[in-house]
Amino acid sequence: MDFIDLKTQYSRIKPSVDARIARVLEHGAYVMGPEVTELEQVLATYCGTRHCISVASGTDALMIALMALDIGPGDEVITAPFTFFASAEAIALVGATPVFVDVDPRTYNLDPAQLEAAITPRTRAVMPVSLYGQCADFDAINAISCRHNLAVVEDAAQSFGATYKGRKSNALSLIGATSFFPSKPLGAYGDAGALFTDDDNLAKLMREIRLHGQDRRYHHPRLGLTGRLDSIQAAVLLAKMEIFDDEVAARIRLGARYSELLADAFAGSPTVIRAPYIEPFNTCVYAQYTIEVENREIFETRMKALGVPTAVHYPLPLHLQPVFEHLGLGEGRFPASEAAARRVISLPMHPYLTEVDQVKVVQAVKQAVG
Ligand SMILES: Cc1ncc(COP(=O)(O)O)c(C=O)c1O
């Protein structure tokens, strides 16, 4: 059993992927070719934003968003400590200081109730992460940020396709930044990402920054990156968008089924703590289906012995990463993030998980906690 199965997906879309890639090889515009423009239109329509700017990775998307907002040394950007490293890395790479606000222990997303206390005169932006495929509480975060004149950038690397109160992830704040890393809900066959906004001026700046800050050929009013998307990745993503609605529906169905099947394991066991909590106004795309257990190491070893792959997203919160030691935020500072980092473990999840395999995973979980 695979943790994520990309081969079955490829066999489903092979004719479209192969034909689209062959077209790129024939026309030869390997970077920013016609597929890139077409993809940006498809993605902007899907998310319901005026602009989509495709980029080379999710990390570039976050950095380009911050650069377009002119955020740099001396500025603070608020994010969650329980996320993939890139969220805070992007803040630090533009020279700003990451400031952490603990997560809501039910959703693992930035807790709006703790946001205001972290805002200082240096705060320029808030970057909530929509972790595991579920959006953060953007109405609450936008309202607080608006009062303090802060930009809100969604780190939507794990939530492309998710909805919050009927609106799509990436369209919930000033800028949405997503990743199309192969294992993401919408994944390329290499690194890729995208930015979304309704703001014409920011869109123009982000387009320039992804291309070395160039506003016209060989003319650079600002610094930028080699942040462009290549045409082959755009071709792959266009093929995957043809089946994406169907895949999202499968993810939602499989997530609900997992929680249903696991319910008695959670009720009966002293070691399993709980299944994912999804807010009633959210739909989750389950970039990860993540449960909490006590004694995670024993659980992991038993699952492995039973032939079920698992993964830990993420074992060390960002305020405890060696590179952020200088921030002076020791253990105990963000208890919800630290508790989650000790307990979370993700089960196999992808749109092609069969009912038989799902039952096998659940049986293994029940055995591993017993
Ligand atoms: C929450 C989060 N932010 C940012 C990123 C960075 O995306 P990429 O790997 O495409 O640079 C990831 C990717 O794993 C992520 O999960």
The ligand as an ORCA input file, in Angstrom:
! r2SCAN-3c Opt
* xyz 0 1
  C       2.349     24.638      4.674
  C       3.370     24.684      3.571
  N       3.883     25.873      3.216
  C       4.763     25.978      2.213
  C       5.193     24.871      1.508
  C       6.239     25.035      0.454
  O       5.861     24.588     -0.806
  P       6.972     24.053     -1.847
  O       7.472     22.743     -1.351
  O       6.214     23.945     -3.140
  O       8.045     25.081     -1.919
  C       4.680     23.619      1.838
  C       5.114     22.422      1.085
  O       5.335     21.369      1.546
  C       3.747     23.512      2.905
  O       3.236     22.331      3.265
*
